[in-house]
Amino acid sequence: MNTLKQFSIPFTGLKIGKHQFDFDIDNSFFDAFEYSLVKKGSLEARVELDKQETMLILQFHITGTIVLDCDKCLAEFNSPVEINERQIVKFAEDELESDDLEIISLSKKESEIEISGLIYEFITVAVPYIKICEENGDGETKCDQEMIVRLESLAVGTKEEQQDDEDPRWAALKKLK
């Protein structure tokens, strides 16, 4: 988890106002998270921290590319990502549970905020549900037609097989019509 140590923002010494932090996200970032949907990527996260008396407002702008596996042809492809999110951090005497996902509660004793989990969540949510080279890729990647033809030939229940494997009893019943 040493690779994630750099994604910590110490806010106690900062003056009230806006401050900007830049983070580079590479493969080692995704390796730190077990069972990650994304294994490879090259992104840049720009975080604007607006420090106020009783809270922090974090504006995230994440851009770059992640490497995904195509659900159609199984090839890897680069998918562009652009994320804009906001996170509010409030200070409380004790840990308060909030129903609002946009608000995080921190103890007044805390001196820094760990944002690697937030960045990871934002990137993971940006991954499309159905990942296809031609639709979600960078525009240069096309599905591997050779692989698609091979997968279709190995598919169970193709139309030709269904016609050949038709039960003779059904054929006899169809004659009754």
N, C-alpha and C positions, 0 to 999 in steps of 0.2 A: 504493500500500500504506500510505499515511499513515493511512487510516481504521482500519487494524488495529493501529496503534501503541498505542491505548488499551487493547488486550486483552493487555497485558503486566503481569505482577505482579512487582515487585521484592521479593525475599524476604530479602535479606541483612541489612537493618536491622530485621527483625521479631524479636520475642521468641519463644521457644519457647512454643507453645500455638496456640489457634485464632484465626483472623482471617477476617473476612468482606469480600467484594468484590462489588459489584453492577455489572452491565454492561447497557446498552441495545443491542438488536440491531434494526437497521432495514434498509431496502433497500440502503443504501450498503455494509453488511457483506457482503451476498450479491453485490453488483457487484464486490467485490474478488476473488472466486473465479471463475476462468474456467470455463465449461461447468457452472455450478451448476444442480442440479435445481430449487432454489428460487430464484426471482428477487425475490420480495417477501415481506415479513413484518414483524411487530412482536412482538418477544419481549423477555423480561427474563431475564438469567442471573444467578443468585446462586451465587457460588463461595465455599465455606468451605475455607480453607487451614489444615491442621493441621500446623504446623511441628514437626519432631522433630529430634533430633541428626543422624541419618543419612539422613533422608528427609522428603518432603512428601507429605501425603495430601490430595488435592483432591476435594471433594464438589461435584458440579454439580447444580443444580436450575434447569431452564430451562422457562419457561412463556410462553404467548402464542399467537399465530396465525400461520400461514404461508398464502400464497396459492398454490393449486395449480390445474392445468388438469384438468378432468374427462375421463376416458378414454372416457366414454360419450357425453356431449353437447358436449364441447369448451369448456364455459363455465368461467370462473374462479370459484373458491369459496374461502372461508376455512376452513381446517382447524385445529382446536385442537391444541396440542402441549403435553405435559407430560413432561419428561425428568428422570430421576434417575440419575446415573452417578457412578462413582468412578474416580479415576486416581491411581496411586502413582508418585512420582518419587523415584528413589534417586540418591545421589551416588556417583560412582566416580572413580578416578584417571584412567582413560582411558575412551573411549566403548565401552561393552559392548553387544553385541547380545543382546537378550532375546527368548525365544520367547513370553513372556507379553505379551499386548497391553495388559494393565492396568498394566504397569510401564514407565516411561520412565527411561533413564539420563541423568544430566547430569554434566558435569565439575564438580569442586569449585571451579573458577575462575568458574563461571557465577554471575551475581548476580540474574538475573530469568528468569522462565519465560513464554514466549509461549503463550497458550491459545486464540487465535483458530482455529487448525487443529482443536483438540479440540472446540470448540463447534460448528464447522462440520460436523465428522464426526458428532457426536451428533444434530444436526438432520437431516442428510441420511439417516442410518440410520432416523430416526423417520418419514420419508416412506413412506406405504403403497405397496406394490408395485402394486396396482390402485387408482387414485384415482377414486372415484365420489362425486359431490355428496351423494347421499342417505346413503351409508354412512360417509364420512369427513368430511363437512362439519360445520358447527356446529349442525345440526338445523333451521335455517331455510331452507337452500338445497335446492331440488328441481331435478332434471334438467329441462332445457329440452325440453318435449315436442314443440314445433314442430321443433326441430333433430333429434330422434330420428326423427320421422316422415319428415323430408326425407332423412336418412341411410339409412333403411330403403328408401325409394323408389329411391335411387340404388345400392343394394347389388347386386352382381353375383350371379346365381344364385338369384334369388327363386323361390319355388315355382311361380308362374304362368309364369315364363319357362321353367323346366325342363319343364313339361308341354307348352308350345307348341313348344319346340325339340326334341322327342323325335324321334329318328332313325326313319324309316319301316321300316328293316330290322329294328329291334328289335320294332316292332309286328307285323311278319310272323312273327318268331320266337316271340312271345308267343302267337300264334294256334295254334302247334303243340302247346302244352301240353295 
